[in-house]
Amino acid sequence: MAGYSRTDDSSFGRWWRNIDRTTLICAFILIGFGYILMLAASPAVAVRIGASRNMFILKQVVFLALAGVIVISISMLSRRSVLRLSLLGGALMLGATGLTLVHGLEIKGARRWIALPMMSLQPSEFLKPCFAVATGWLLTQRHTLRHFPGMLIAFALYGVIVLLLKSQPDIGMLTVITSVFLAQLFVDGLNLALVGVGCGAMAGAGVGAFFIFPHVRSRVERFLHPNVGDHYQIDTALRAFGNGGLMGRGPGEGRVKDLLPDAHADFVFAVAGEEYGLVVCMLIICVFATIVIRTLLRLIREDDPFVIISTAGLVTGFGLQAFVNMASSLHLIPTKGMTLPFISYGGSSAMSIALAIGMILALTRQQPGENPAGSRFVATLRHWRSA
């Protein structure tokens, strides 16, 4: 962009020069796909439940517009501001997640949402990126400040989140946050044997969830045994991919949106496969992969441990969520009600993913002269200890 040359010293000019423009563009490509697929999938769902034909479309237009604003606004923050936002936002969302157990909106046997005038807020969606940044800071500061129990606090915070999500219950979100935490511990240098122990514990917890939670057992049994239970949704989704073929049946010509109750949310990838075909599905996968790989490559050149650990957690959560949604639609894993970032319908999902992408862009943005995040706090603690 000629208007923002290296001599442009304005805030926007510096931001544009130093931001990862490829990741930023990919995020807005996904938002564009969100608009297109919501136009394709949501009217039939709205009519089926007796609502206005454009209800979901109008809401998602607002949600995705806000998501775009959030991505750009957060990406302009300094690393220190991202940390402060994460600590404050994490504390608020942790309290709100606990509030769902008392005053939460119950849907399909789970209390995960707080009813608001225009939407239902799922606090755990916002807790995920805040947890990744807060944990990255805690793990980093234990190396910087002697006797600072960063690891202990991180595990205590994780334990509180586990108890809250188990009580809702939200096993899918719990799995994602656990994977984020394990990835951060690995990047922080945790012994491989202990990483193996953690993965084993996660597998053991999955077995426990199979026996404790009936809905988990039902989904796993339907995945492993084709003759057990109701396979209507996944069979319909797989037929949609088959009907779409290479180039798709064309915009508006798909049938899966008329048959699946969650065609605009959990199975929006099947709508893309039927109407736009394998080519567009592969394009969507490539955009997600570009964001993940591009972010990891930028971390190779990074020397701030806080940025490395925090961003690794953020991109792990983002990539894993996209994989779970698409793999569920293709029957590669048991079905799980998890949205496809920026593409599935949902205000909490769109804005929380925007928060995560904005944080990734802010943390990986070149910020010459800025001290590592949290350094002022560490200096203050050292002053208090020496006083």
N, C-alpha and C positions, 0 to 999 in steps of 0.2 A: 504493500500500500504506500503510494508515493507521499500521501499526506502525513504519514507517520514515519519519517525517516529517522536515522540515528541522531540527527541534530534536534529532533523534537523532544523537549525536556518537560512537556506537560505530563500530568499523572496518567492520562490515557495513553499517551505515546510511550511512556516507559512500560506501562502494563502490556501494551500490544507487542513491544519488542521482546519482552521477557517471558510472555505466557507461552505454554505449549499449544500453539494454534491448531495442530493436527487433532489433539484430543478435544479441544474446544469445538472444532468443526464437527467432529464425530458425534459429540453430545447433541448438537443441534440437528444433525442428520437423524438421530434416534427420535428426537422430539418431532421432527417432520413425519417420520414413520408412524409415530403415535397419533398424529392428526389424521393421516390417511386411513389407518386401520380402525380408528374409532368411528370414522365416517362409514366404514364398511360393516363393522360388527355390531355397533351399539343400537341402531334404530330397531332392528328385529327383536333384540332383547328387551328394549323399553316397551314395545308394543305388546310383547308376550306377558309382561307383568302388569299391563294396564296403565302404564305411564305415558307421558307425552313422547312422541317419536324422537324428538330432539333433546330430551332431558339429559342423557349421558353425554351427548356431543357438546352441548352448551357448557356443562360443568367441566368437561375435560379441556375445552378451549381455555377456560380460566386457569385450571390447574397447570396446564403445560406452559401457558404464558408466564405464570408465577414461577414455574420451574426455571424457565429461561432467565428471568430476572435474578433469581437466586444464584444460578451458576455464575453469572457475570459479577454480581455484587460480592459474593464470597471469594471469588478468584482474585479480587482486587485487594483483599485484606493482607496484612503482614502475617508472618508466621506466629508472632506473639498474639495477634488478635484472633487468629484461628484457635490457638490454645485456650484463650480466655472464653471464646464462644463455646468451645467444646466442654469446658469445665462447668460453665453456667448452664448451658443447654442440657448437658448430661444430668446435672443435678435436678433440673426441672422435669426432664422426661423420666427420670428414675422415679420421682415422686408421682408423676402422672400415671406411670405404669402400675405402681402400687394402688393408685386410686381406682383403676379399672376393676380391681378385685372387689371393690365395695360399691362403686356407682357406675361400673362399666356397662356398656350395651352388649347384651348376650346375643350372639349369632351362631347358629349351628353348634350350640353347646359350649362355646368359648367366650370368655370375657376379655376382649382385646381392645375395645374401642370406647371412646368417650364421645357422646353425642354433642355435636355443635350445630349451629343454625344452618349452615350450607353443606356440611359434610360430617362424616364420622372420623375422628382423629385416632390413629393408632400410634400411641407414644413410643412403642418399642421400635418402630421404623426409624424414628429420629434418634433413639438411644444408640442404635448400631454405629453410625459414623462418629458420634460423640465419644462412645466407648473406645473406638479404635484410636482416636487422637489422645484421649486422656491416658489410656494404657501405654501408648508410645512414649508419652512424657514421663510417666511413672517409672517405666523400665529404664529410661535414659538417665533420669536424675539419680538413681541409686548408684550409678557409676561416677557421677559428678560430685555428689555430696556424701561424705562418709556418714555411715550409720543411718542413712535415710532409708526406711523400709519400703522402697518403691515396689519391689516384687510382692511383698506381703500385702500391701494396700491393693495392688492390681488383682491379686487372687481373691481378696475379700470382696472387692467390687464385683468381680466375676461371679462369686458365690451368691451375692445378693440378687444379681440379675437371673441366675439359674433358678433360684427359689421363686422369683416373681413370674418368670415365663413358664415354669412348670405348673404353677398354680392357675394360670389363665385357662387352659394350657395352650402353648404355642411351641410345639416341638420343632417345627421348621425354623423359626427365628432363633431358637436356642441352638440348633445345629449350626446355623450360619455364624452366630456370635462365638460359639466354641471354636469353629474353624478359624475365624479371624484371630482369636486369642492364641491358638496353637501356632498359626503362621507367624505372629509377632514374636512369640517366644523362640521360635526357630531362627528367625532373622536376628534376634538379639543374641544368639549364640548358645542356646540351650543344647546340652549334650544330646547327641542323636539317640542314645539309649533312652533318655527321658522323653524325647519326642515320641519314640515308639511306645513307651508306657502311656503317654497321653492319648495316642491314637487307639491303643488297646482299651483304655478307659472309655473313650468315646464310643467304640464299638460295643463295649459292655453296657453302656448307658442306652444304646440303641436297642439292644436285646431286652433290657429292662423295660424300655418304653413299649416294646412289642407286647409284653405281658401285662403292663399296667394300664395302658390306654387302649380302649376298644377300637377307636378310629384308626390308630396306628396299625394295630393288628389286622384290621380289615383291609387297609391299603396294601400292606405287605403280602397278605395271602392272595389278594386279587392279582398282584403283580407276579407272584411265583406260581400260582395255580390258575390257569385260564378258565377252568370250569367252576371256580369258586366265586360267588358273589356277583354283583352287577358290574358289567364291563361296558355299559352303554356309552359313557363319555369318552373313554379312551378308544373304543372301537370306532366311534363316530369321527374322532380326531384323526385316526390313522386312515380312515376312508377319505377324509378331506385331503390329506397329503397325496394319496393315490389319485384322486380325481384331478388335483391341480397339475400333476405331471411336471414337465420342465418349465413351461411358460405360464401356467395357470389358466383358469377358466375365464378370467377377465374381471375387471372391477364390477362389483355388484352381482356377479353371477354365481357366487358361492352359495352352498346350502347349509353348511355347518352352523352358521350364525342363527339359522332358523330352528336348529335342533338342540344346541347346547345352551344351558342356562348361564354358563360362565364364558361364553364365546368372546365377550369383550374384555375379560380379565385373565383368568388362568389359562384359557385356550386360545388366546388371540394369535399365537404363532400358527395354529392350525388354520385360522382364517387367512393369514398371509400365505400359507402353503397352497390353499385351495384357489384363492383368487389371483395370486401373483406367481405361484409356482416355485420350483426349486431355485431358480436364479435369484429371486428376491430374498428367499430364505437364506441362501448362502451369503448374499450381500449383508443381511442383518447380522449374521454370525461374524462376518469379517469386520464389521464396524465395532462390535463388542470386543473381538480379539485385538483389534488395533488399539483400543483404549487401554486394555490390560497390558499388552506387550510394550506399547509406547511408554507407559508409566514405569514399568519395570526397567526398561532401558535407561530412562532418565535417572532412576535411582542408582544405577551403576556409577554415574558421575557425581553423585551427591556425597558430601562428607559430613553432614550433620546427622548424627544418629537418631535424633528426634524425628527428623523428616523421613528418614529411611524406614523406621519401624512403624510410624503412624501411617505413612502412605501405603506401605505394604499391607497393613490391616485394612485400609479403606478399599484398595483395589481388589483384595481377596474377597471382601464382602460383595462388592459390585459384580465381579466375575462369577462368583459362586451362585448368586441369585439368578443371573441370566442363564447359567448352565442348568440349574434346577428346573426353571420354568420350561425351557426348550426340551430338555431331556424327558420331563414328565409328559409333555405333549406327544413325544415320539415313542413313549413307552419304554424308554431306556432305563428308567428308575421308577419306583412307586410314585403314584401321583401325589403332589403336594401343592396346596393352595398358596403359591408364591407368584408374585407379579413379575412380568418381564419389564425391566427398567425402562421408563419413559414411554413404553408402548402400551402396556395394559392400562385399563381404566383404574383410577384411584388417586385421590388427592394426597393422602399421606405418603403413598409410594412415590409419586412423581416428585414431590417437594423434598422428601428425605434423600432420594437418589440425587437430586439437584444439589442438595447440601453436601453430599459425599463428593460429587464431581467438582464442585466449587472448591472444597477443601483440598482435593488432589491437585487442582490447578494452582491454588495459592501456595501450597507447600513445595511444589516442584518448580514454581516460578523463580527465576534468578533474581535474587534480592541482594545486590552488592551492599556491603557495609552493615548488614543486620546481624546482630549477635544471635547465637542459637536461642531458640524459644525457651523461655523459662530461666535464662541466665540471670535476669534481675532478681527473680524470686530466690534463686540459689544464693546469690550474693547477700540478700537480706537475711536468709537463714544463717549463713556463715557469720554475719555480723552479730546476730543475736547469740550465737553459740560462743563467740569470743568475748561478749560483753560481760 
